[in-house]
Amino acid sequence: VQLVESGGGLVKPGGSLRLSCAASGFTISSHDMSWVRQAPGKEREAVAGLYLGGGSPYYADSVKGRFTISQDSARNTVYLQMNSLKPEDTAMYYCATLIGNSWYRGQGTQVTVS
């Protein structure tokens, strides 16, 4: 199982970024997929998720209306479109999935809003 995030960078407040998470070793459409973030000195926060049971994607209140999670099954890739970015969105962003009893996440991609 491997997850590789990309797309982070430095952006001004109000700007946009699209993060990608390329998965290998498993099929994303068969698993719940999440984006989580962690800023220095702060607790890890799940910001968005897509779940097998269907229904609406999950969004943290802090990003609702600004972030959109999606997936491309053909590319086995999960995306996080982030609009109207704020300085408080600055963090390392990871995609994550639970397979069996094990959590997997990638190395992360840094997002800095300044």
One Martini backbone bead per residue (centre of mass of N, CA, C, O) as a GRO file, in nm:
protein
  114
    1VAL     BB    1   0.095   0.037   0.024
    2GLN     BB    2   0.041   0.360  -0.140
    3LEU     BB    3   0.083   0.717  -0.070
    4VAL     BB    4   0.083   1.017  -0.288
    5GLU     BB    5   0.139   1.342  -0.239
    6SER     BB    6   0.025   1.652  -0.402
    7GLY     BB    7   0.010   2.027  -0.457
    8GLY     BB    8   0.149   2.192  -0.281
    9GLY     BB    9   0.204   2.526  -0.121
   10LEU     BB   10   0.221   2.868  -0.193
   11VAL     BB   11  -0.045   3.089  -0.084
   12LYS     BB   12  -0.277   3.319  -0.094
   13PRO     BB   13  -0.525   3.459   0.026
   14GLY     BB   14  -0.796   3.316  -0.167
   15GLY     BB   15  -0.678   3.084  -0.284
   16SER     BB   16  -0.572   2.787  -0.475
   17LEU     BB   17  -0.581   2.421  -0.446
   18ARG     BB   18  -0.468   2.089  -0.567
   19LEU     BB   19  -0.484   1.782  -0.434
   20SER     BB   20  -0.302   1.471  -0.450
   21CYS     BB   21  -0.368   1.099  -0.439
   22ALA     BB   22  -0.167   0.833  -0.504
   23ALA     BB   23  -0.257   0.499  -0.544
   24SER     BB   24  -0.124   0.179  -0.424
   25GLY     BB   25  -0.219  -0.167  -0.364
   26PHE     BB   26  -0.509  -0.045  -0.411
   27THR     BB   27  -0.862   0.035  -0.413
   28ILE     BB   28  -1.031   0.323  -0.357
   29SER     BB   29  -1.332   0.223  -0.422
   30SER     BB   30  -1.295   0.003  -0.160
   31HIS     BB   31  -1.242   0.268   0.020
   32ASP     BB   32  -1.192   0.477   0.254
   33MET     BB   33  -1.130   0.835   0.222
   34SER     BB   34  -0.886   1.076   0.347
   35TRP     BB   35  -0.833   1.404   0.479
   36VAL     BB   36  -0.557   1.535   0.659
   37ARG     BB   37  -0.435   1.763   0.919
   38GLN     BB   38  -0.121   1.932   1.036
   39ALA     BB   39  -0.025   2.156   1.273
   40PRO     BB   40   0.171   2.319   1.461
   41GLY     BB   41   0.042   2.254   1.782
   42LYS     BB   42  -0.180   2.071   1.656
   43GLU     BB   43  -0.431   1.883   1.589
   44ARG     BB   44  -0.552   1.649   1.417
   45GLU     BB   45  -0.750   1.687   1.106
   46ALA     BB   46  -1.039   1.606   0.959
   47VAL     BB   47  -1.159   1.742   0.643
   48ALA     BB   48  -1.212   1.477   0.453
   49GLY     BB   49  -1.458   1.232   0.308
   50LEU     BB   50  -1.491   0.901   0.162
   51TYR     BB   51  -1.759   0.660   0.149
   52LEU     BB   52  -1.887   0.348   0.083
   53GLY     BB   53  -2.189   0.403   0.184
   54GLY     BB   54  -2.216   0.679   0.098
   55GLY     BB   55  -2.317   0.974   0.048
   56SER     BB   56  -2.197   1.233   0.183
   57PRO     BB   57  -1.943   1.399   0.228
   58TYR     BB   58  -1.696   1.487   0.445
   59TYR     BB   59  -1.680   1.793   0.651
   60ALA     BB   60  -1.539   2.023   0.805
   61ASP     BB   61  -1.639   2.317   0.925
   62SER     BB   62  -1.371   2.475   0.840
   63VAL     BB   63  -1.428   2.378   0.507
   64LYS     BB   64  -1.702   2.428   0.440
   65GLY     BB   65  -1.747   2.542   0.102
   66ARG     BB   66  -1.419   2.512   0.006
   67PHE     BB   67  -1.401   2.204  -0.002
   68THR     BB   68  -1.321   1.918  -0.231
   69ILE     BB   69  -1.391   1.582  -0.270
   70SER     BB   70  -1.233   1.334  -0.488
   71GLN     BB   71  -1.243   1.077  -0.755
   72ASP     BB   72  -1.029   0.858  -0.967
   73SER     BB   73  -1.048   0.539  -1.056
   74ALA     BB   74  -0.863   0.519  -1.306
   75ARG     BB   75  -0.618   0.663  -1.127
   76ASN     BB   76  -0.626   0.612  -0.822
   77THR     BB   77  -0.738   0.909  -0.720
   78VAL     BB   78  -0.726   1.173  -0.486
   79TYR     BB   79  -0.893   1.481  -0.409
   80LEU     BB   80  -0.829   1.840  -0.311
   81GLN     BB   81  -1.023   2.115  -0.325
   82MET     BB   82  -0.898   2.450  -0.259
   83ASN     BB   83  -1.071   2.731  -0.147
   84SER     BB   84  -1.044   3.012   0.009
   85LEU     BB   85  -0.786   3.052   0.153
   86LYS     BB   86  -0.636   3.036   0.477
   87PRO     BB   87  -0.405   3.064   0.717
   88GLU     BB   88  -0.546   2.822   0.888
   89ASP     BB   89  -0.469   2.604   0.650
   90THR     BB   90  -0.200   2.565   0.754
   91ALA     BB   91  -0.040   2.253   0.656
   92MET     BB   92  -0.023   1.917   0.667
   93TYR     BB   93  -0.120   1.694   0.408
   94TYR     BB   94  -0.319   1.393   0.419
   95CYS     BB   95  -0.373   1.078   0.314
   96ALA     BB   96  -0.621   0.819   0.409
   97THR     BB   97  -0.648   0.466   0.517
   98LEU     BB   98  -0.844   0.172   0.592
   99ILE     BB   99  -0.687  -0.156   0.624
  100GLY     BB  100  -0.834  -0.326   0.815
  101ASN     BB  101  -0.624  -0.246   1.104
  102SER     BB  102  -0.483  -0.028   0.911
  103TRP     BB  103  -0.316   0.266   0.876
  104TYR     BB  104  -0.277   0.489   0.599
  105ARG     BB  105  -0.015   0.712   0.480
  106GLY     BB  106   0.151   0.961   0.366
  107GLN     BB  107   0.397   1.220   0.355
  108GLY     BB  108   0.283   1.466   0.240
  109THR     BB  109   0.163   1.815   0.196
  110GLN     BB  110   0.243   2.146   0.186
  111VAL     BB  111   0.047   2.418   0.325
  112THR     BB  112   0.073   2.773   0.251
  113VAL     BB  113  -0.085   3.067   0.395
  114SER     BB  114   0.050   3.417   0.300
   0.00000   0.00000   0.00000
